[in-house]
Amino acid sequence: MIGTVVSSTKAPGYESRKILVVQPVDPKGNYIGTSFLAIDAVQAGVNDLVLTIEEGNSARQIIQDADAVTVKTVVAAIVDEIST
């Protein structure tokens, strides 16, 4: 995770939720792909290595809000270690 998003207006489902900027990495920690936004469900911080789920129904179940129909991606875990 590389940063947070500040917004004065949010779409339904995003109110009162922390939105993070997430940058994919390879197993060695090198940046790959394009960054994206995700709802934080685990209180992640800048430079935390996180696991995201990018599927609407699973994301809504993790944040426990079935009515958050616009939510697609959620930070579901903070990674402690990667073994290769």
N, C-alpha and C positions, 0 to 999 in steps of 0.2 A: 504494500500500500504506500502511495507516494504523497497523499495529501487529502484535505477535506474540501468540501464545497459549501459556500455560504450563499444562501438564497433568501430573499425577502418574501417571495411567493413560491409556493410549491403545489404541484398537482395533487389531487386527492390520493391518499395512500402514502404520501411522502411527508406529510405534516408531522412535526415532532420527532423526526428521524434524522440521524446523522448520515450524510451521504459522503462516500469516500471515492477518491480517484485511485484506481487500481491499475498497476502496470504488470502484465504477465512477465514471468521470468522462466528461464530454463533451469534444469536441476543444479546448475552451477551458480545460479543467481544472476545471470546475464539477462538484461532486458530483451524481450522479444515481442513482436506484435504491437498492437495499438492499445493505449490505455482506455479504460472505460469506467463508468460510474456504478457503484453498488451501495445498497443500504447496509449499514453496519449493524449486525445482530450480536456482536461479541465484544464490543468496546475496544476495537483495534486502534493502534496508534500509528503515526508516521514511521516508516521503515519497518513495521511489522511484516513478516511473511504470512500471508493469509490464504485460506482456501475459500473459493467462491463457488456458488451454485448459480448457474445461469439457466433457469427454467422456472417459469412463473408460478406454477402450483407448488413446487417444492419451496421456492422462496417465500411465498405467502404462508406456508406451514411453519417455516422456521421463525418468521417474525410474528406468528400467531395472529394473522389478520386476513381472514378469507375475503374481506371486502376490498383489499388493496389490489385491485385488478390491474393497475398500471405497473406494479412492481414485478420486475423480471429477474434481477440479479441481486444476490445478497452475499455478504461476507459471513460465512458459516463457522469458521474456525481460525484460530491463530496457530500457525505451524511452529512447533518447537524444534524440529530437526528433520532433515531429509537424508535418508540413507540410499546410496547409489551402488 
